[in-house]
C-alpha cells in the first residue's frame, strides 16, 4: 500500500534520447523519476540526423514549443536519391504536397540531447551518472515492486540502447547483431547545402544535409568487417568513395580529419517478442534497434518515450492497473516499431545493401518508374504519426500536471445543457459513418435530461463557452459504469477523448470503484484498449435489435496515494 500523498516512482535506465523522453513524459504525468546512466558524463556523439515529422510531433508532445523546435536545426527536405555517378534514381518532385510529405529538420544530435536534458532537469528528474545496472528484479506488475541498483520502483524503463544490459537480463539470447556495415559520420562547415541528398552504390550509401545555418552533416555507410581498425578514417573514407560523383568527393575533400568518426552498425532483427516483463518496459534501441536505412531510430525513440507517459504514466496515475497499462503500451508500440523495422530492412535490401552489376541497373530503372503518389503514400505511412493514434500529446502546466489542451477544462455538467449534450452525442455517433436510420434508432438512448446533468455523474469538457465532449460515470462502489463518452467531431483529434477518459477513471477510483465497465462502440474498442480496458464479452445493443457491442472492463488499482494530477484538475 502506497503512503498517502506519495507519487508513483520510475527508474529509467539510460540517459539517451529515449530515456530522457520517457523521463520527461512520466514526470509530466506526476511521477517521481530517476534516470540511471552508466557513463560518467551525459552527451550524444557529434553527429546529425534527419528529424522527420513524426519525430517533431513527439518532441512537441514533450511540451516543446515552436521556438524550441526551430532551435534544433535547419528546415530542409529529402530531395531524392542518385547513383554513384550522380544520375537520379528517385526524383522527388518539388510540389507543395510532396515537399510537405518529405519535410525534415536537419538536427545535430547533441542539440536534441541538450534540450531533453534541460527539460528533464526543469521537471526535477534525478539523473545519476556513472551507474551501470548491477542486479535487476523486475518485480510483478500486479504485486511486488521492481528492484534495480538497490532502488525500488513502480516502473523500470529499459532505454539503455543497442547493447542493453536490461535486455540481456530479461530476454537472454536476444542480442543485437552486426549488420555487416559500418558508418563514417562528420559535421563540417556548411558550403551551400540546402537539402538531404542520398547516393546509392554497391554495398554503400552516402548522404549529406545541413543541420544549422553554418553546419553540414554527412555519413558514409559501407560494407565492412566488424571491428576493423583503420589508422586514418578520413583517408579510408576518401578511398572508398573515390570513384563516386563530384559532390560526394568535394564534401570529403573539405572535411577536417578530426571531425570524422565511425561506428559499426548493429541491429535487433524483428525486435523483442514483447516489450514488458514484470514492471519493466523496454523502449528505443533496447527494444527494437533498427538499421539506419529509414532514418527512424531517433524518431522512434522520441515516440516511445512520449508514449511511456501517455499510455503508462497517466493511466496508472489515475488508478488503472499497471499490468493493463503495460499491455496497452505493448499493443500500440510493438506493431508500429515492427513496421518500421521491416521497412528499414526492406530499404536496405533495395538500397545500400544491394550488390553490384545488373542488380543496380534493374533497381534504378524500377524506381525511376515509381509514381509520385506511391512515394507520398509511403512517406505518410511513416511520418503521419500522432501520439496514441491521433490524440493530442500531453501538455505541461505550471506544476507539471497532466492538463487539457489549451483553454479546455473538465467540470460537472449543468442542467440546462441537457439538450446540447444530447445533440453532441448524436453528432459524435454519426461521425463514424452510421446512416440516418441508425442514428434515429439511437436517439432515445442518447437523449439526456436536466436530471441526468445534475446527477453528479456527467462531466463536460468545456472550451470557452462550448461543450466539446462529455462523459458519464454511473454506479456505486465497488463497481461502476462508464455510461457515455463522446467528443464533438470538430474537437476530435485534440486529446479531449483521452482526457475525459482519464478524468472518468480518476473519478471512479476516487469513489472507491475497483472495476469500471462499459459497452463500447466497436469503432472505439481500440481506443479504450490502449488505456488498459480489456474486452470480457459481448452485450446486445440497447438501440439496434440484433446488434452486439464489446463489453469492456477497466481494473482500477486502489492505492492510498493521495490526489493524482488529474484529480486536481477536474
C-alpha positions as CSV (number, residue, x, y, z in Angstrom):
1,X,0.0,0.0,0.0
2,X,1.4,3.4,-1.0
3,X,1.7,6.0,1.6
4,X,-0.8,8.8,1.4
5,X,0.4,11.7,-0.7
6,X,3.3,9.8,-2.3
7,X,3.8,9.6,-6.0
8,X,4.5,6.6,-8.3
9,X,8.2,6.1,-8.8
10,X,10.0,5.2,-12.0
11,X,13.7,4.3,-12.7
12,X,14.8,4.9,-16.3
13,X,17.9,3.1,-17.3
14,X,19.8,5.1,-20.0
15,X,20.0,8.8,-20.4
16,X,19.9,8.9,-24.2
17,X,17.1,10.3,-26.4
18,X,14.6,7.5,-25.5
19,X,15.4,7.5,-21.8
20,X,15.2,11.3,-21.3
21,X,12.0,11.5,-23.4
22,X,10.4,8.8,-21.2
23,X,11.6,10.6,-18.0
24,X,10.0,13.9,-19.2
25,X,6.8,12.2,-20.1
26,X,6.5,10.3,-16.8
27,X,7.4,13.4,-14.8
28,X,4.7,15.4,-16.6
29,X,2.2,12.7,-15.6
30,X,3.1,13.3,-11.9
31,X,5.7,10.5,-11.3
32,X,8.9,10.8,-9.4
33,X,11.6,9.8,-11.9
34,X,15.2,8.8,-11.5
35,X,17.5,8.2,-14.6
36,X,20.5,5.9,-14.2
37,X,23.3,6.4,-16.8
38,X,26.3,4.1,-16.9
39,X,28.7,6.7,-18.3
40,X,30.3,9.3,-16.1
41,X,29.1,12.2,-18.4
42,X,26.0,12.8,-20.3
43,X,26.0,13.7,-24.0
44,X,25.4,12.4,-27.6
45,X,28.1,12.0,-30.2
46,X,28.6,14.8,-32.6
47,X,26.6,13.6,-35.5
48,X,23.4,14.6,-37.2
49,X,20.1,13.1,-38.2
50,X,17.1,13.9,-40.3
51,X,14.2,14.7,-37.9
52,X,11.1,13.7,-39.7
53,X,7.5,14.9,-39.0
54,X,6.7,12.1,-36.6
55,X,9.8,12.9,-34.6
56,X,8.9,16.6,-34.4
57,X,5.3,15.6,-33.3
58,X,6.7,13.5,-30.5
59,X,9.2,16.3,-29.5
60,X,6.3,18.8,-29.4
61,X,4.3,16.3,-27.3
62,X,7.0,16.6,-24.6
63,X,6.0,20.3,-24.2
64,X,8.5,21.9,-26.5
65,X,7.2,24.9,-28.4
66,X,7.8,26.3,-31.9
67,X,10.9,28.2,-30.8
68,X,12.4,25.0,-29.2
69,X,11.8,23.1,-32.4
70,X,13.4,25.8,-34.6
71,X,16.4,25.9,-32.3
72,X,17.2,22.2,-33.0
73,X,18.3,22.6,-36.6
74,X,17.8,23.5,-40.2
75,X,14.4,23.1,-42.1
76,X,15.1,21.0,-45.2
77,X,13.6,18.2,-47.3
78,X,14.6,15.0,-48.9
79,X,15.5,15.9,-52.5
80,X,15.9,12.4,-53.9
81,X,18.4,9.6,-54.5
82,X,21.2,9.4,-57.0
83,X,23.6,6.7,-58.1
84,X,27.3,6.8,-57.5
85,X,27.8,8.5,-60.9
86,X,25.4,11.3,-60.0
87,X,22.4,10.1,-62.1
88,X,19.0,10.4,-60.5
89,X,17.4,7.2,-59.3
90,X,14.4,8.6,-57.4
91,X,13.4,12.1,-58.2
92,X,11.2,13.9,-55.6
93,X,9.0,16.5,-57.4
94,X,9.2,20.0,-56.0
95,X,5.5,20.5,-55.4
96,X,3.8,21.7,-52.2
97,X,2.2,18.3,-51.4
98,X,5.4,16.3,-52.0
99,X,7.6,18.9,-50.2
100,X,5.3,18.6,-47.2
101,X,5.5,14.8,-47.2
102,X,9.3,14.7,-47.3
103,X,9.9,17.8,-45.0
104,X,12.7,17.3,-42.5
105,X,14.6,19.2,-39.9
106,X,18.4,18.6,-40.1
107,X,19.4,18.2,-36.5
108,X,22.7,17.9,-34.6
109,X,22.0,15.0,-32.1
110,X,23.9,16.9,-29.4
111,X,21.4,19.8,-29.6
112,X,18.4,17.5,-29.2
113,X,20.0,15.7,-26.3
114,X,20.8,19.1,-24.6
115,X,17.2,20.2,-25.0
116,X,15.8,17.0,-23.5
117,X,18.3,17.1,-20.6
118,X,17.3,20.7,-19.7
119,X,13.6,19.8,-19.8
120,X,14.2,16.8,-17.5
121,X,16.0,19.0,-15.1
122,X,13.2,21.6,-15.1
123,X,10.8,18.8,-14.1
124,X,13.0,17.7,-11.2
125,X,14.1,14.4,-12.7
126,X,17.0,13.0,-10.8
127,X,19.9,12.0,-13.2
128,X,22.6,9.8,-11.7
129,X,25.7,9.2,-13.9
130,X,28.4,6.6,-13.6
131,X,25.9,3.9,-12.5
132,X,25.9,0.7,-14.5
133,X,23.0,-1.6,-13.9
134,X,24.0,-4.3,-11.4
135,X,21.2,-6.5,-10.3
136,X,17.6,-6.4,-11.5
137,X,14.5,-7.9,-10.0
138,X,11.6,-7.0,-12.5
139,X,9.0,-7.5,-9.8
140,X,5.4,-8.2,-10.7
141,X,3.1,-5.8,-12.4
142,X,0.3,-6.9,-10.1
143,X,2.5,-7.3,-7.0
144,X,6.0,-6.7,-5.7
145,X,7.8,-3.6,-6.9
146,X,10.9,-3.8,-9.2
147,X,14.3,-3.6,-7.6
148,X,17.2,-2.2,-9.6
149,X,20.6,-0.9,-8.5
150,X,19.4,-1.0,-4.9
151,X,16.3,1.1,-5.7
152,X,12.6,0.1,-5.5
153,X,10.4,1.3,-8.3
154,X,6.8,1.0,-9.5
155,X,8.2,1.0,-13.1
156,X,11.5,0.5,-14.7
157,X,12.1,1.8,-18.2
158,X,14.8,0.0,-20.2
159,X,16.3,2.6,-22.5
160,X,19.9,1.5,-22.4
161,X,20.5,1.2,-26.1
162,X,21.6,-1.4,-28.6
163,X,23.8,-3.3,-26.2
164,X,21.1,-3.2,-23.5
165,X,22.1,-4.8,-20.1
166,X,18.4,-5.0,-19.2
167,X,17.5,-6.8,-22.4
168,X,20.3,-9.3,-21.7
169,X,18.9,-9.9,-18.2
170,X,15.3,-10.2,-19.2
171,X,15.5,-11.6,-22.7
172,X,18.6,-13.9,-22.8
173,X,19.7,-14.7,-26.3
174,X,18.1,-11.6,-27.8
175,X,21.4,-9.9,-28.7
176,X,22.0,-7.2,-31.3
177,X,23.6,-8.5,-34.5
178,X,26.3,-6.9,-36.6
179,X,24.7,-5.7,-39.8
180,X,27.9,-6.2,-41.9
181,X,28.1,-2.4,-42.3
182,X,30.0,0.4,-40.7
183,X,29.2,4.1,-40.9
184,X,31.5,7.2,-41.1
185,X,30.0,10.4,-39.9
186,X,31.1,14.0,-39.6
187,X,30.0,17.6,-39.0
188,X,31.8,20.3,-41.1
189,X,31.3,23.9,-42.1
190,X,28.3,24.3,-44.5
191,X,29.0,25.3,-48.0
192,X,25.7,25.8,-49.8
193,X,24.0,22.5,-48.9
194,X,20.2,23.0,-48.7
195,X,18.6,19.6,-48.9
196,X,19.1,16.0,-47.9
197,X,20.8,14.2,-50.8
198,X,21.4,10.5,-50.8
199,X,23.6,8.4,-53.1
200,X,23.5,4.6,-53.5
201,X,26.2,2.4,-54.8
202,X,27.0,-1.3,-54.5
203,X,27.0,-2.1,-50.7
204,X,27.3,1.6,-49.8
205,X,25.4,4.8,-49.3
206,X,26.4,8.4,-48.9
207,X,24.2,11.3,-47.7
208,X,24.6,14.9,-46.7
209,X,22.3,17.7,-45.4
210,X,22.5,20.9,-43.5
211,X,22.0,20.8,-39.7
212,X,22.3,24.5,-39.0
213,X,22.9,27.8,-40.8
214,X,26.7,27.0,-40.6
215,X,27.0,23.2,-40.4
216,X,26.6,20.3,-42.8
217,X,26.4,16.6,-41.7
218,X,27.4,13.7,-43.9
219,X,27.5,10.0,-43.5
220,X,29.1,7.2,-45.4
221,X,27.6,3.7,-44.8
222,X,29.6,0.8,-46.3
223,X,30.1,-2.9,-46.1
224,X,33.0,-3.7,-43.8
225,X,34.1,-6.5,-41.5
226,X,33.3,-5.9,-37.8
227,X,35.8,-4.2,-35.5
228,X,38.1,-3.0,-38.3
229,X,40.8,-0.8,-37.1
230,X,41.8,2.0,-39.5
231,X,44.7,4.2,-39.0
232,X,43.2,7.2,-40.9
233,X,39.4,7.1,-41.0
234,X,39.1,10.1,-43.4
235,X,41.7,8.7,-45.8
236,X,39.8,5.4,-45.9
237,X,36.5,7.2,-46.5
238,X,38.0,9.2,-49.4
239,X,39.4,6.0,-50.9
240,X,36.1,4.1,-50.5
241,X,34.2,6.9,-52.3
242,X,37.0,7.9,-54.7
243,X,35.0,7.0,-57.8
244,X,31.7,8.5,-56.7
245,X,30.2,11.7,-58.1
246,X,31.9,15.1,-57.7
247,X,29.6,16.4,-54.9
248,X,30.5,13.4,-52.7
249,X,34.2,13.8,-53.2
250,X,34.1,17.5,-52.6
251,X,32.4,17.1,-49.3
252,X,35.0,14.6,-48.2
253,X,37.8,16.8,-49.5
254,X,36.8,19.7,-47.3
255,X,36.2,17.6,-44.2
256,X,38.8,18.1,-41.4
257,X,40.3,14.7,-40.2
258,X,39.4,15.4,-36.6
259,X,35.7,15.7,-37.5
260,X,35.4,12.1,-38.7
261,X,34.1,9.2,-36.5
262,X,33.0,5.7,-37.4
263,X,30.9,3.1,-35.7
264,X,29.9,-0.5,-36.6
265,X,26.1,-0.7,-37.2
266,X,24.2,-3.3,-35.2
267,X,20.5,-4.0,-35.2
268,X,17.9,-6.2,-33.5
269,X,16.1,-8.1,-36.3
270,X,12.4,-8.4,-35.5
271,X,12.7,-6.6,-32.2
272,X,11.7,-8.2,-28.8
273,X,8.8,-10.6,-28.7
274,X,7.2,-8.3,-26.1
275,X,8.2,-5.1,-24.6
276,X,7.0,-5.7,-21.0
277,X,8.2,-8.1,-18.4
278,X,7.2,-7.7,-14.7
279,X,7.3,-4.0,-14.0
280,X,9.9,-3.3,-16.8
281,X,9.0,-1.7,-20.1
282,X,11.7,-1.8,-22.9
283,X,11.9,1.1,-25.4
284,X,14.2,2.5,-28.1
285,X,17.1,0.5,-29.4
286,X,16.9,-1.7,-26.4
287,X,13.5,-3.0,-27.6
288,X,13.7,-2.7,-31.4
289,X,17.0,-1.4,-32.7
290,X,16.6,-0.7,-36.4
291,X,19.0,-0.5,-39.3
292,X,19.6,3.2,-40.1
293,X,18.3,2.9,-43.6
294,X,15.0,4.7,-43.0
295,X,16.3,7.3,-40.6
296,X,13.8,6.4,-37.9
297,X,16.0,5.5,-34.9
298,X,15.8,8.8,-33.1
299,X,12.2,9.3,-34.2
300,X,11.0,6.0,-32.7
301,X,13.0,6.8,-29.5
302,X,11.0,10.0,-29.1
303,X,7.7,8.3,-29.9
304,X,8.4,5.5,-27.4
305,X,9.4,8.0,-24.7
306,X,6.3,10.1,-25.1
307,X,4.1,7.1,-25.1
308,X,5.5,5.8,-21.8
309,X,3.9,8.8,-20.2
310,X,0.7,8.8,-22.3
311,X,0.0,5.0,-22.1
312,X,1.5,4.0,-18.8
313,X,2.2,7.1,-16.6
314,X,-1.1,9.0,-17.0
315,X,-3.4,5.9,-16.7
316,X,-1.6,4.4,-13.7
317,X,-1.7,7.8,-12.0
318,X,-5.5,7.7,-12.0
319,X,-5.8,4.1,-10.8
320,X,-5.5,1.9,-13.9
321,X,-3.7,-1.4,-13.2
322,X,0.0,-1.3,-14.2
323,X,-0.4,-4.7,-15.9
324,X,-3.2,-3.3,-18.1
325,X,-1.2,-0.2,-18.9
326,X,1.9,-2.1,-19.9
327,X,-0.2,-4.4,-22.1
328,X,-1.7,-1.3,-23.7
329,X,1.7,0.1,-24.4
330,X,2.9,-3.1,-26.0
331,X,-0.2,-3.4,-28.1
332,X,0.3,0.1,-29.5
333,X,4.1,0.4,-29.8
334,X,5.2,-3.1,-30.8
335,X,3.2,-3.2,-34.1
336,X,4.3,0.3,-35.0
337,X,8.0,-0.5,-34.4
338,X,7.9,-3.8,-36.2
339,X,6.5,-2.0,-39.2
340,X,9.4,0.5,-39.1
341,X,12.0,-2.3,-38.5
342,X,10.7,-4.3,-41.5
343,X,10.7,-1.1,-43.6
344,X,14.3,-0.4,-42.7
345,X,15.4,-3.9,-43.7
346,X,13.4,-3.6,-47.0
347,X,15.0,-0.3,-47.7
348,X,18.5,-1.8,-47.0
349,X,17.9,-4.7,-49.4
350,X,16.9,-2.4,-52.3
351,X,19.3,0.4,-51.4
352,X,22.7,0.4,-49.7
353,X,22.9,-3.4,-49.2
354,X,22.3,-4.2,-52.8
355,X,25.2,-5.8,-54.6
356,X,26.9,-4.8,-57.9
357,X,26.2,-5.5,-61.5
358,X,22.8,-6.0,-63.1
359,X,21.0,-5.6,-59.7
360,X,21.9,-1.9,-59.6
361,X,20.6,-1.1,-63.1
362,X,17.4,-3.1,-62.5
363,X,16.7,-1.3,-59.2
364,X,17.4,2.1,-60.7
365,X,15.1,1.5,-63.7
366,X,12.2,0.3,-61.4
367,X,12.5,3.2,-59.0
368,X,12.5,5.8,-61.9
369,X,9.1,4.5,-62.8
370,X,7.7,4.9,-59.3
371,X,4.6,7.2,-59.3
372,X,4.7,10.3,-57.2
373,X,1.5,9.1,-55.4
374,X,3.3,5.9,-54.3
375,X,6.1,8.0,-52.8
376,X,3.7,10.2,-51.0
377,X,1.8,7.2,-49.5
378,X,4.9,5.5,-48.4
379,X,6.2,8.7,-46.7
380,X,2.9,9.5,-45.0
381,X,2.6,5.9,-43.7
382,X,5.7,6.5,-41.6
383,X,5.7,10.2,-40.9
384,X,2.0,11.0,-40.3
385,X,2.2,9.5,-36.8
386,X,0.5,11.2,-34.0
387,X,0.6,10.2,-30.3
388,X,-1.6,7.2,-29.5
389,X,-3.4,7.2,-32.8
390,X,-4.5,10.8,-33.1
391,X,-4.7,12.0,-29.5
392,X,-3.0,15.3,-28.9
393,X,0.2,14.8,-26.8
394,X,0.1,15.9,-23.2
395,X,0.7,19.5,-22.4
396,X,2.7,20.8,-19.5
397,X,1.0,23.0,-16.9
398,X,2.8,25.2,-14.3
399,X,3.0,22.3,-11.8
400,X,3.9,19.7,-14.4
401,X,0.3,18.3,-14.3
402,X,-1.5,16.4,-17.0
403,X,-3.8,19.0,-18.3
404,X,-6.3,19.5,-21.1
405,X,-5.4,21.1,-24.4
406,X,-5.2,24.9,-24.2
407,X,-8.4,26.7,-23.0
408,X,-10.3,23.4,-22.3
409,X,-11.2,22.1,-18.9
410,X,-13.4,19.4,-17.4
411,X,-16.2,20.3,-15.0
412,X,-19.6,19.0,-13.9
413,X,-22.4,19.4,-16.4
414,X,-25.2,21.9,-15.9
415,X,-28.9,21.1,-16.0
416,X,-29.6,23.5,-18.9
417,X,-27.0,21.7,-21.1
418,X,-29.0,18.5,-21.5
419,X,-30.3,19.4,-25.0
420,X,-26.8,20.4,-26.2
421,X,-25.2,17.3,-24.8
422,X,-27.8,15.1,-26.4
423,X,-27.2,16.7,-29.8
424,X,-23.5,16.4,-29.4
425,X,-23.8,12.6,-28.7
426,X,-25.8,12.1,-31.9
427,X,-23.3,14.1,-33.9
428,X,-20.4,12.2,-32.5
429,X,-22.1,8.8,-33.3
430,X,-22.9,10.0,-36.8
431,X,-19.3,10.9,-37.4
432,X,-18.4,7.2,-37.7
433,X,-20.5,6.7,-40.8
434,X,-23.7,5.4,-39.5
435,X,-26.8,6.2,-41.7
436,X,-29.8,8.3,-40.7
437,X,-31.9,5.3,-39.8
438,X,-29.3,4.0,-37.4
439,X,-28.8,7.4,-35.7
440,X,-32.6,7.8,-35.3
441,X,-32.7,4.4,-33.6
442,X,-30.1,5.6,-31.2
443,X,-31.9,8.9,-30.4
444,X,-33.8,7.7,-27.3
445,X,-30.7,6.1,-25.7
446,X,-28.6,9.2,-26.4
447,X,-31.1,11.7,-25.1
448,X,-30.2,13.2,-21.7
449,X,-32.3,15.1,-19.3
450,X,-31.7,18.0,-16.9
451,X,-31.9,15.5,-14.1
452,X,-29.1,13.4,-15.7
453,X,-27.0,16.6,-15.9
454,X,-27.4,17.4,-12.2
455,X,-26.9,13.8,-11.0
456,X,-23.2,14.2,-10.3
457,X,-22.5,11.5,-12.9
458,X,-21.9,13.7,-16.0
459,X,-18.9,15.9,-16.7
460,X,-18.2,18.1,-19.8
461,X,-15.0,19.2,-21.5
462,X,-15.6,22.9,-21.9
463,X,-13.8,25.1,-24.4
464,X,-14.7,28.6,-23.5
465,X,-18.5,28.6,-23.6
466,X,-18.7,25.5,-25.8
467,X,-19.2,21.9,-24.7
468,X,-16.6,19.9,-26.7
469,X,-17.3,16.5,-25.2
470,X,-18.7,14.7,-22.1
471,X,-18.5,11.6,-20.1
472,X,-20.8,9.9,-17.6
473,X,-19.7,7.6,-14.7
474,X,-22.6,5.8,-13.0
475,X,-22.9,3.2,-10.3
476,X,-21.7,2.7,-6.7
477,X,-18.6,1.1,-5.3
478,X,-17.1,-1.4,-5.9
479,X,-18.3,-1.4,-9.5
480,X,-19.2,1.4,-11.8
481,X,-20.2,2.0,-15.4
482,X,-18.7,4.4,-18.0
483,X,-22.2,5.0,-19.3
484,X,-21.1,7.6,-22.0
485,X,-18.1,9.2,-23.5
486,X,-18.5,11.4,-26.6
487,X,-16.4,14.1,-28.3
488,X,-18.0,16.6,-30.8
489,X,-16.5,15.9,-34.3
490,X,-14.9,19.4,-34.6
491,X,-12.9,18.8,-31.4
492,X,-11.8,15.2,-32.3
493,X,-8.1,14.6,-32.6
494,X,-7.1,17.1,-29.9
495,X,-6.7,14.8,-26.9
496,X,-10.2,15.6,-25.4
497,X,-11.4,12.0,-25.5
498,X,-8.2,10.8,-23.7
499,X,-8.6,13.5,-21.0
500,X,-12.3,12.7,-20.5
501,X,-11.4,9.0,-20.1
502,X,-8.6,9.7,-17.6
503,X,-11.0,12.0,-15.7
504,X,-13.6,9.3,-15.6
505,X,-11.1,6.7,-14.3
506,X,-9.8,9.1,-11.6
507,X,-13.4,9.9,-10.6
508,X,-14.3,6.2,-10.4
509,X,-11.2,5.4,-8.4
510,X,-11.9,8.3,-6.1
511,X,-15.4,6.9,-5.4
512,X,-13.9,3.6,-4.4
513,X,-14.7,1.6,-7.5
514,X,-12.4,-1.2,-8.3
515,X,-14.0,-2.1,-11.7
516,X,-15.4,0.2,-14.3
517,X,-17.4,-1.4,-17.1
518,X,-18.6,0.0,-20.5
519,X,-20.4,-1.1,-23.6
520,X,-18.1,0.2,-26.3
521,X,-18.9,1.2,-29.9
522,X,-16.9,-1.3,-32.0
523,X,-15.0,1.7,-33.6
524,X,-14.0,2.8,-30.1
525,X,-12.8,-0.5,-28.8
526,X,-9.1,0.0,-29.7
527,X,-9.1,3.4,-28.0
528,X,-10.2,2.0,-24.7
529,X,-7.9,-0.9,-25.0
530,X,-4.9,1.5,-25.4
531,X,-5.7,2.7,-21.9
532,X,-5.9,-0.6,-20.2
533,X,-9.5,-1.8,-20.8
534,X,-10.0,-5.5,-21.7
535,X,-12.8,-7.0,-23.7
536,X,-14.7,-9.5,-21.5
537,X,-17.6,-10.4,-23.8
538,X,-20.4,-9.0,-25.8
539,X,-23.8,-7.4,-25.0
540,X,-26.8,-6.6,-27.1
541,X,-27.2,-3.0,-28.2
542,X,-29.8,-1.0,-26.3
543,X,-30.9,0.7,-29.6
544,X,-30.5,-1.7,-32.5
545,X,-32.0,-5.2,-32.3
546,X,-29.6,-7.9,-33.3
547,X,-26.5,-5.7,-32.9
548,X,-23.9,-6.6,-30.2
549,X,-21.3,-4.4,-28.6
550,X,-18.0,-5.2,-26.9
551,X,-18.3,-5.4,-23.1
552,X,-15.1,-4.0,-21.7
553,X,-13.6,-3.7,-18.2
554,X,-11.1,-1.3,-16.5
555,X,-9.5,-2.7,-13.4
556,X,-8.7,0.2,-11.1
557,X,-6.0,-0.2,-8.5
558,X,-7.0,1.1,-5.1
559,X,-3.9,2.7,-3.6
560,X,-3.7,5.4,-0.9
561,X,-1.5,7.7,-2.9
562,X,-3.3,11.0,-2.3
563,X,-4.6,13.3,-5.0
564,X,-3.5,12.3,-8.5
565,X,-2.6,15.0,-11.1
566,X,-5.9,14.6,-12.8
567,X,-8.0,14.6,-9.7
568,X,-6.7,18.1,-9.0
569,X,-7.6,19.4,-12.5
570,X,-11.2,18.2,-12.8
